């Protein structure tokens, strides 16, 4: 029987021989690769940390000690080692294993982690809390106390929050270990001066010798002082290694952290030996571990960007995934909004030399890769630092450029301060292209884009839009290119574009004007649906389904700020019940904007019902299942439409004098 099949928790790792641990590493890699090939998920980052995760669980007891993840998409091996192999077959679904740390699954997961840069700071907080509670490890007074370890990787060390965490970690007067998983990559390629600094260490001719020398030097050294002394002596070797650069280890030591490494992140004896050597040091330490992203499968090692988080894939006919030189075929779907945006951005840059763009470590995920390759002097990948990226875009806007920032909706939250202070407050036309807006499927709650409208609608002169298909996305981007009164944004989902309106002229975007999608009506409609973004397509299905019972007008609202006040006035004054639909939270969202407009215009007897994402966390699953759970599929929208009409009819019969506003349950 395979070792992985019998593993119910990490305790058994301490009983295994090195040979068994290496066998287990192979089984974990094969299990992860096989499952991700079926369902999609994060592959390359997890393959790269298998030995490192085994070694950490061998040396530490994370049922008691603290383990904090930074960049949670490297947690699959951790989950398999902590008794969750039975959940792997339903990876990224409600019944199976979440793709990120999930405390509801296991006490071994301390935080739900989907954004980068957070691990060191949360670990510092837990270290301080354990000290206050008298539970912190102390060699003399509390040898059974809790140790704290955080693993940071995929180049999230360059994130601003990580820098703040390091600055505070250096003030700790207790055990604290930061494991730097240095794979020479971020989600795409590494960016910035710090990444280049680590590159100089990796490419050095003497790197391999230093690594081996470090291992030999620490053999038989029993105490922390000796470790510290050894690495201070090795600092001279490191200085010689990088030539005219500063020694690698002193960079972290400026923060007050002793640095150990770099060491081989795939050699279990070395990992175990070094972790044992540093686990009891009563001061903050960085263990610099060099790994290979995608380790163990040649196709993933050779193209770690593509296989960072691939769709389902398979080996070419007659080949096996494990074979060297295997050709892998990633399953393709329809044309995605991301692809549509990527092509549109290249077209904008072809037509307008003032257009510039950036992304924060997501050139593939946001569709920026093609423009980055074609216009390397006008497009930038800043690495995992959204706040810096938006600030940089504001600076470009100040100099006359037309900046477009492609970012996932969930990550825009990290740059809201910059959207407020450096862009909107200055009246600068920074343009936000918000991918993954709404429900995102398998990545779950950590990545749902549900707050961008609420956040951005607070900013004066902001133009906030949503696209329903490729042609409306192109039209919105063209509007943004010319909009210079302030910040603008367009949101679109992690989904394929619809061809429902293929061949139908898409009118240009006009500020604050909606678009009627159904046929023009002669008589007053029985109800109107104002849909913000792709839910408009489901609303069209609803209108078709109820056509025998009622006449429903469906509008593509286009703008959440400013909303189409003339349309709203026209509908309310004609006593037409209004259903607002959005793939976004209700508080502060599009529906709320409609209610506010009705109140501000002093309109009476309005009947409005809002449909949006419910006020609870929706877990990982297929996007279709999530839409159904949220009531945003056609069946759910039809239920709310009928409830609206029933309520409006009852209110009319009772002569209700004030607006009737309801939120869908």
PEUR-V455680 format. One record per pair of residues at least 6 apart in sequence whose C-alpha atoms are under 6 Angstrom apart, sorted by sequence separation. I is the first residue (numbers start at 1). J is the second residue. If there is no record, write none. Layout:
BEGIN
I/J, I/J
END
This chain:
BEGIN
90/96, 91/97, 92/98, 103/109, 130/136, 137/143, 294/300, 295/301, 315/321, 349/355, 363/369, 467/473, 627/633, 92/99, 102/109, 103/110, 294/301, 300/307, 372/379, 101/109, 137/145, 239/247, 440/448, 87/96, 88/97, 136/145, 137/146, 238/247, 439/448, 543/552, 87/97, 102/112, 135/145, 136/146, 137/147, 249/259, 294/304, 393/403, 438/448, 101/112, 135/146, 316/327, 438/449, 580/591, 101/113, 315/327, 316/328, 437/449, 438/450, 315/328, 314/328, 315/329, 314/329, 313/329, 313/330, 613/630, 29/47, 313/331, 312/331, 591/610, 361/381, 358/379, 360/381, 356/378, 357/379, 358/380, 359/381, 360/382, 361/383, 356/379, 358/381, 360/383, 361/384, 265/289, 360/384, 462/486, 464/488, 465/489, 466/490, 528/552, 265/290, 342/367, 346/371, 360/385, 409/434, 461/486, 462/487, 463/488, 464/489, 465/490, 466/491, 467/492, 526/551, 527/552, 528/553, 529/554, 530/555, 531/556, 532/557, 259/285, 261/287, 262/288, 263/289, 264/290, 265/291, 298/324, 342/368, 360/386, 408/434, 409/435, 462/488, 525/551, 526/552, 528/554, 531/557, 586/612, 50/77, 73/100, 151/178, 153/180, 257/284, 258/285, 259/286, 260/287, 261/288, 262/289, 263/290, 391/418, 403/430, 404/431, 405/432, 406/433, 407/434, 408/435, 409/436, 470/497, 525/552, 530/557, 585/612, 46/74, 72/100, 148/176, 149/177, 150/178, 151/179, 152/180, 153/181, 257/285, 338/366, 339/367, 387/415, 404/432, 405/433, 408/436, 409/437, 469/497, 584/612, 585/613, 45/74, 72/101, 149/178, 152/181, 338/367, 386/415, 394/423, 469/498, 579/608, 583/612, 584/613, 560/590, 577/607, 578/608, 579/609, 580/610, 581/611, 582/612, 583/613, 154/185, 155/186, 579/610, 580/611, 581/612, 154/186, 475/508, 572/606, 206/241, 518/553, 518/554, 410/447, 517/554, 517/555, 117/156, 410/449, 516/555, 116/156, 409/449, 515/555, 72/113, 515/556, 607/648, 72/114, 117/159, 514/556, 514/557, 14/58, 117/161, 121/165, 514/558, 13/58, 71/116, 117/162, 120/165, 124/169, 70/116, 356/402, 357/403, 359/405, 354/401, 355/402, 356/403, 357/404, 358/405, 359/406, 512/559, 70/118, 354/402, 355/403, 357/405, 70/119, 527/576, 529/578, 531/580, 69/119, 512/562, 527/577, 528/578, 529/579, 530/580, 531/581, 532/582, 68/119, 512/563, 513/564, 529/580, 211/263, 512/564, 605/657, 607/659, 609/661, 605/658, 606/659, 607/660, 608/661, 609/662, 610/663, 611/664, 437/491, 440/494, 604/658, 605/659, 606/660, 609/663, 610/664, 429/484, 437/492, 604/659, 431/487, 433/489, 434/490, 437/493, 224/281, 429/486, 430/487, 431/488, 432/489, 433/490, 434/491, 435/492, 436/493, 428/486, 429/487, 431/489, 435/493, 436/494, 427/486, 424/486, 424/487, 468/533, 467/533, 468/534, 466/533, 10/81, 9/81, 10/82, 9/82, 9/83, 8/83, 65/146, 69/150, 70/151, 65/147, 66/148, 67/149, 68/150, 69/151, 70/152, 66/149, 67/150, 170/255, 170/256, 170/257, 167/255, 466/558, 542/634, 465/558, 465/559, 464/559, 464/560, 538/634, 542/638, 464/561, 463/561, 175/281, 175/282, 177/284, 179/286, 182/289, 183/290, 174/282, 175/283, 176/284, 177/285, 178/286, 179/287, 180/288, 181/289, 182/290, 183/291, 174/283, 175/284, 177/286, 180/289, 183/292, 173/283, 183/293, 188/305, 450/584, 454/588, 450/585, 454/589, 453/589, 438/583, 438/584, 336/495, 337/496, 336/496, 337/497, 335/496, 336/497, 334/496, 188/361, 445/618, 187/361, 445/619, 444/619, 444/620, 443/620, 442/620, 441/620, 442/621, 441/621, 442/622, 441/622, 441/623, 191/383, 52/265, 51/266, 55/272, 159/384, 159/385, 156/384, 48/292, 48/293, 48/294, 47/294, 48/295, 45/293, 47/295, 44/293, 44/294, 44/300, 44/304, 44/307, 44/308, 43/308, 42/308, 43/309, 42/309, 41/309, 40/310, 40/311, 40/312, 39/312, 38/312, 37/312, 37/313, 114/446, 92/442, 94/620, 93/620, 94/621, 92/620, 93/621, 92/621
END
